Amino acid sequence: MTPVLALCCSALLAYRLLWRWLNHLPAWTGVKAARLTGTIAGGREGLLILAPADGGEPISIATAGAKVVAWPAPGAWRISRGLRLGDPVTLLVLDLEGPPSAARIVRGRWPTPPLRRMPSMVVAIVLGIVLLQLLRPHVEVDREIRVPSASPFLLDAPDPVRVYAATRHMAAAHAWAGNAQTTRSRGGESFLDYVRSQPNVADAQRRYIYLQPVGPFEEPRQAHLLRLTGRFLARFFCLPVRVARELPLSEIPQFARRLHPETAHLQLQSTYLIHNLLRWRRPREAAIYLGITAVDIWPGPGWEAVYGQASLIKRVGVLSIYRHGELDGERGRFRLALVRTLKVAAHESGHTLSMKHCQNRGCLMSGHNDREEADQRFPVLCPDCLAKLLWATRCDPVQRYSRLAAFCWKHRLSDEASIYAQLLSAAVKAWGEPDRPGKQLASY
């Protein structure tokens, strides 16, 4: 049971108990009161005759001017409206010293408050939340990718100022990213603005990246590309990756599909995948929930296609490998398609952690207008975006670059491996040697 569901159920229970208590209150502060139970023996407007349940003489109760409320009758003193002769009632009677005057009439011997006292919209919202929690689809995990064992985090309880200062020490190693002194993203968001905006971050409850295949990855090269993407993301974000079971294309309705206007190949609507298909399936322990498909995607009217798309708020994103090149044939083609996939996957995953586009053109989080521009970038972050990632994931930067360099050397991505090796040297100078996990910042 989630905290939201528990809170809603507690609120409904408290509401019912409160009204029960009010209806059984023998006396109000400063006002004498008593309850009378019985059946209606007669009456007219302004007067009610009650036959007590204990068999005593009928009691005439003046109702004129009293705050008389009945359920379901809109006015209890109008007996013909909702209460009939012989109906059992419970009355709260005030001013016991003088002629009795009814303050509340509730039909039935158990004066349970009517549900319509609570706005119907509130009831609908609570019931909707309960149903969503009960009907929430379960994501089955196919396999899990753990990051290699590492020393304790240097950023176990990071101070934003320390994180930012250390990443600025690495600025010289990021000269390829453009203006190394630029500290704001395209949207005008600096690292400290990012921290103050309460972004999506990984925490004790959300410590996994879920990689969700949408549609089949039947070809061996496609399945291999999916595995490598999961391993790279585990090292890039310092979080374990869970590869979920495939979601069949039959889950996507016809209105979220189309044939490309020129080539007539199948396309899926990325906005539907994010907001309708994946959003409600996102596991509770997912820091990032990333859909990946071999089918081409497009966001909506006016667009031809996109490589990927993500939500800055909902922790959900999606990408397609359709436009990343041929996977079969020469080994160089597969490596090119692999690098393109890794960059898009890391870029969209960064968006799910509320990281906006960056104005440093060499940074992985910058936007791009064409394939040529995208291919010129490396899967690395500028100092400002690196600080955002380290703060959001509590990642050890030295271990991170070490793992990324090893991954790229193993899969013959020599250019990327060289860049990561350079950044590893810069990270060691800024954060300390990797074999000395207890060391504090060298200087900042």
C-alpha positions in Angstrom: 0.0 0.0 0.0 1.5 3.3 -1.1 1.6 6.3 1.3 -1.0 8.1 -0.9 -3.4 5.2 -0.8 -2.9 4.8 3.0 -3.6 8.6 3.4 -6.8 8.5 1.4 -8.1 5.5 3.3 -7.2 7.1 6.6 -9.0 10.3 5.6 -12.2 8.4 4.7 -12.1 6.5 8.0 -11.5 9.6 10.0 -14.4 11.4 8.2 -16.8 8.6 9.2 -15.7 8.3 12.8 -15.9 12.1 13.2 -19.5 12.2 12.1 -20.4 9.2 14.2 -19.0 11.0 17.2 -20.8 14.2 16.5 -24.1 12.4 16.1 -23.7 10.6 19.4 -22.5 13.7 21.3 -24.6 13.9 24.5 -23.8 17.6 25.0 -22.2 20.4 23.1 -19.9 23.0 24.7 -22.1 25.4 26.7 -25.4 23.8 25.4 -27.4 21.1 27.1 -28.5 18.4 24.8 -30.0 14.9 24.7 -30.9 12.2 22.2 -34.4 11.0 21.8 -35.2 7.9 19.8 -38.6 6.7 18.7 -41.0 6.8 15.8 -43.0 9.7 14.2 -46.5 9.8 15.6 -47.6 12.9 13.8 -46.8 16.5 13.2 -47.1 19.5 11.1 -44.9 22.4 9.9 -43.2 23.8 13.0 -44.2 20.8 15.3 -43.2 17.2 15.5 -44.8 14.5 17.6 -42.5 11.7 18.7 -43.5 8.4 20.2 -40.5 7.5 22.4 -38.9 4.1 22.0 -39.3 3.3 25.7 -43.1 3.4 25.3 -43.7 6.7 27.2 -46.2 9.4 26.3 -45.8 11.1 22.9 -43.7 14.3 23.0 -44.4 17.4 21.1 -41.3 19.0 19.8 -41.2 22.6 18.4 -39.1 22.7 15.3 -39.8 26.3 14.1 -36.6 28.2 13.9 -34.5 25.3 14.9 -31.6 24.0 12.6 -33.4 20.8 11.7 -31.6 18.7 9.1 -32.7 15.3 7.9 -31.5 12.6 5.5 -32.7 12.2 2.9 -35.3 14.9 3.5 -34.1 18.4 2.7 -36.1 19.7 5.8 -37.1 17.4 8.5 -39.9 19.6 9.9 -41.7 19.1 6.5 -42.7 15.6 7.5 -44.4 14.8 4.2 -41.3 15.5 2.2 -39.1 12.7 3.4 -40.3 11.3 6.8 -43.5 9.5 7.2 -45.7 8.4 10.1 -44.1 5.4 11.8 -40.6 6.1 10.6 -37.9 5.4 13.2 -35.8 8.5 14.0 -33.1 9.8 16.3 -33.3 13.4 17.5 -30.7 15.7 19.1 -32.8 17.9 21.4 -31.5 21.3 22.8 -32.7 23.5 25.6 -33.9 20.7 28.0 -35.1 23.2 30.6 -37.7 24.7 28.2 -39.9 23.2 25.5 -37.8 20.7 23.6 -36.6 21.9 20.2 -35.1 19.5 17.7 -31.7 20.4 16.3 -31.0 17.3 14.2 -33.1 14.5 12.9 -31.5 11.5 11.2 -33.6 8.7 9.8 -33.0 5.4 11.4 -31.9 4.3 14.8 -28.2 4.5 13.9 -27.5 8.1 12.9 -24.7 7.4 10.3 -23.9 10.6 8.5 -24.8 10.7 4.8 -22.0 10.3 2.3 -23.2 13.3 0.4 -21.9 15.5 3.1 -18.5 14.9 1.5 -18.2 16.3 -2.0 -18.7 13.7 -4.7 -15.5 14.8 -6.4 -13.4 13.9 -3.4 -15.0 10.4 -3.2 -14.4 9.9 -7.0 -10.7 10.9 -6.6 -10.2 8.6 -3.7 -11.9 5.7 -5.4 -9.9 6.4 -8.6 -6.6 6.3 -6.7 -7.6 3.0 -5.1 -8.5 1.5 -8.4 -5.3 2.6 -10.1 -3.2 1.1 -7.3 -5.2 -2.2 -7.5 -5.1 -2.4 -11.3 -1.5 -1.2 -11.7 0.2 -3.5 -14.2 3.1 -5.5 -12.9 6.4 -5.2 -14.8 8.1 -8.6 -15.0 11.9 -8.4 -15.0 13.7 -10.6 -17.6 17.2 -10.0 -16.2 19.2 -7.6 -14.0 22.5 -5.9 -14.8 24.5 -4.9 -11.7 27.3 -2.4 -11.8 30.7 -3.8 -10.8 31.6 -3.7 -7.2 32.9 -0.3 -6.1 34.3 1.5 -3.2 31.9 3.4 -0.9 30.4 6.5 -2.5 32.4 9.7 -2.1 29.0 11.4 -2.5 27.1 9.5 0.1 25.7 12.8 1.5 26.8 15.3 -1.1 26.9 19.0 -0.5 25.9 20.8 -3.8 28.6 23.4 -3.4 31.3 20.7 -3.1 30.0 18.8 -6.0 29.9 21.8 -8.2 33.3 23.0 -7.1 34.9 19.7 -7.9 33.3 19.4 -11.3 34.6 22.9 -12.2 38.1 21.6 -11.5 37.5 19.2 -14.4 36.5 22.1 -16.8 39.8 22.0 -18.7 39.3 18.4 -19.6 35.9 19.3 -21.2 37.3 21.8 -23.7 35.7 19.7 -26.5 32.3 20.6 -25.0 32.5 24.2 -26.2 32.6 27.0 -23.7 34.0 25.3 -20.5 33.0 28.3 -18.4 29.3 28.2 -19.4 27.3 27.3 -16.3 23.7 27.5 -17.5 21.6 25.3 -19.7 19.7 26.5 -22.7 16.6 27.0 -20.5 18.7 29.2 -18.1 19.0 26.5 -15.4 22.4 26.4 -13.6 23.4 23.5 -11.4 22.2 25.3 -8.2 19.0 26.2 -10.0 18.6 22.5 -10.8 19.1 21.5 -7.1 16.6 24.1 -5.9 14.0 22.9 -8.4 13.5 19.6 -6.5 14.3 17.4 -9.5 13.8 13.7 -9.9 16.7 11.9 -8.2 17.6 8.3 -7.3 17.0 7.5 -3.6 16.6 4.6 -1.3 13.1 3.8 -2.8 14.0 4.4 -6.4 17.4 2.9 -7.2 16.8 1.1 -10.5 16.8 1.8 -14.2 14.1 -0.1 -15.9 14.8 -0.8 -19.6 11.4 -1.7 -21.2 11.5 -3.3 -24.7 8.4 -2.4 -26.7 7.8 -4.8 -29.6 10.1 -7.7 -30.6 13.9 -7.7 -30.6 14.1 -10.9 -32.6 17.3 -10.5 -34.5 20.4 -11.6 -32.6 22.1 -8.2 -33.3 19.1 -6.4 -31.9 19.1 -8.5 -28.8 22.8 -7.9 -28.4 22.4 -4.1 -28.8 19.7 -4.2 -26.1 22.0 -6.0 -23.7 24.9 -3.6 -24.3 22.6 -0.6 -23.8 21.6 -1.9 -20.4 25.2 -2.4 -19.4 26.2 1.1 -20.5 23.4 2.8 -18.7 24.3 0.9 -15.5 27.8 2.4 -15.7 26.8 5.9 -16.9 24.3 6.5 -14.1 25.9 4.2 -11.4 22.5 2.4 -11.0 21.6 -1.2 -11.5 19.5 -1.9 -14.6 16.6 -4.2 -14.8 15.6 -5.3 -18.3 11.8 -6.0 -18.3 9.9 -8.5 -20.3 8.9 -7.4 -23.8 5.6 -5.4 -24.2 3.9 -6.7 -27.4 2.9 -4.2 -30.1 -0.7 -5.4 -29.6 -0.8 -3.2 -26.5 -0.6 -0.1 -28.7 -4.0 0.9 -30.2 -4.4 1.8 -33.9 -4.8 5.6 -33.2 -1.2 5.6 -31.8 0.2 4.0 -35.0 0.7 5.2 -38.5 2.4 4.4 -41.8 5.1 6.9 -42.7 3.8 9.3 -45.3 6.6 8.6 -47.8 8.1 5.2 -47.0 5.0 3.5 -45.6 6.9 1.8 -42.7 5.2 1.5 -39.3 5.6 4.2 -36.7 4.5 4.4 -33.1 3.5 7.7 -31.4 6.1 8.5 -28.8 3.8 10.7 -26.7 1.3 7.8 -26.4 4.1 5.5 -25.3 5.2 7.9 -22.6 2.0 9.2 -21.2 -0.4 6.3 -21.7 1.5 3.0 -22.1 4.6 3.4 -19.9 3.6 6.0 -17.3 1.1 3.8 -15.6 3.4 0.8 -15.7 6.4 2.5 -14.1 7.5 0.4 -11.1 7.7 2.1 -7.8 11.4 1.4 -7.4 12.3 2.9 -10.8 14.4 6.0 -10.8 14.3 5.8 -14.6 11.8 3.9 -16.8 13.0 3.9 -20.4 11.2 2.3 -23.2 13.2 1.0 -26.2 11.8 -0.2 -29.5 13.0 -1.3 -32.9 10.0 0.4 -34.5 10.3 4.0 -35.7 8.6 6.6 -33.5 7.0 10.1 -34.1 5.7 12.5 -31.5 2.6 13.8 -33.3 1.2 16.0 -36.1 3.8 18.1 -37.9 6.7 15.7 -37.2 8.3 13.1 -39.4 10.1 11.1 -36.6 12.3 11.5 -33.5 15.1 9.4 -32.1 13.8 9.6 -28.6 11.6 11.6 -26.2 11.2 11.8 -22.4 9.3 13.6 -19.6 11.1 15.8 -17.2 8.6 15.1 -14.5 7.2 11.5 -14.8 10.6 9.6 -14.9 9.6 8.0 -18.2 11.2 8.1 -21.6 11.3 6.2 -24.9 13.8 5.8 -27.8 13.9 3.9 -31.1 16.9 2.2 -32.7 15.2 2.2 -36.1 17.2 5.2 -37.5 20.6 4.3 -36.0 21.9 2.4 -39.0 22.3 -1.2 -40.1 23.2 -3.8 -37.5 24.2 -6.6 -39.8 27.2 -6.7 -42.1 30.5 -4.9 -41.2 31.5 -4.7 -37.6 32.0 -1.0 -38.0 28.3 -0.5 -38.8 27.2 -2.2 -35.6 29.6 -0.1 -33.6 28.2 3.1 -35.2 24.6 2.0 -34.4 25.7 1.0 -30.9 27.2 4.5 -30.2 24.2 6.2 -31.5 21.9 4.1 -29.3 24.0 4.7 -26.2 24.0 8.4 -26.7 20.2 8.6 -27.2 19.5 6.3 -24.3 21.7 8.3 -21.9 20.3 11.6 -23.2 16.7 10.6 -22.7 17.5 9.0 -19.3 19.1 12.3 -18.3 15.8 14.1 -19.1 13.9 11.7 -16.8 16.2 13.0 -14.0 14.8 16.5 -14.8 18.0 17.6 -16.7 17.1 20.1 -19.4 18.9 20.7 -22.7 22.3 22.2 -22.4 23.7 25.0 -24.5 27.2 23.4 -24.6 27.1 21.9 -28.1 29.5 19.1 -27.2 27.6 18.0 -24.2 25.4 14.9 -24.4 22.5 16.8 -23.0 22.5 19.4 -25.8 19.8 19.1 -28.5 20.7 18.5 -32.1 19.1 19.2 -35.4 20.4 16.5 -37.7 22.3 13.2 -37.7 25.7 14.7 -38.7 25.6 17.0 -35.6 24.6 14.2 -33.3 27.4 12.0 -34.6 30.0 14.6 -33.7 29.1 14.5 -30.0 30.6 12.0 -27.5 28.5 10.3 -24.8 29.9 12.6 -22.1 28.6 15.5 -20.1 29.9 19.1 -19.6 30.9 20.0 -16.1 27.5 21.6 -15.2 25.5 18.6 -16.4 28.0 16.2 -14.8 27.4 17.9 -11.4 23.6 17.4 -11.9 24.1 13.7 -12.6 26.4 13.2 -9.7 24.1 14.9 -7.3 21.0 13.1 -8.6 22.5 9.6 -8.5 25.0 9.9 -5.6 27.6 8.5 -8.0 31.3 8.2 -7.4 32.8 10.1 -10.4 36.2 8.3 -10.4 34.6 4.8 -10.4 32.1 6.0 -13.0 34.7 7.1 -15.5 36.8 4.0 -14.8 33.9 1.7 -15.6 32.9 3.6 -18.7 36.4 3.5 -20.1 36.6 -0.2 -19.5 33.3 -0.8 -21.2 34.3 1.2 -24.3 37.7 -0.5 -24.6 36.1 -3.9 -24.3 33.7 -3.2 -27.2 36.2 -1.4 -29.4 34.8 2.1 -29.0 38.3 3.6 -29.0 37.4 7.3 -29.4 35.0 7.2 -26.5 37.4 5.1 -24.4 40.1 7.7 -24.9 37.8 10.6 -23.8 36.7 8.7 -20.7 40.4 7.9 -19.8 41.2 11.7 -20.0 38.2 12.5 -17.8 39.2 9.8 -15.4 42.5 11.5 -14.9 40.8 14.8 -14.3 38.3 13.2 -11.9 41.2 11.7 -9.9 42.8 15.1 -9.4 39.5 16.7 -8.4 38.1 13.9 -6.2 41.0 11.7 -5.1 42.5 8.3 -5.9 39.9 5.5 -6.5 41.8 3.2 -4.1 41.3 5.8 -1.3 37.5 6.0 -0.9 37.7 7.9 2.4 39.6 10.7 1.0 37.9 14.1 0.9 38.1 16.6 -1.9 41.7 17.5 -2.6 40.8 21.2 -3.0 37.8 23.2 -3.9 
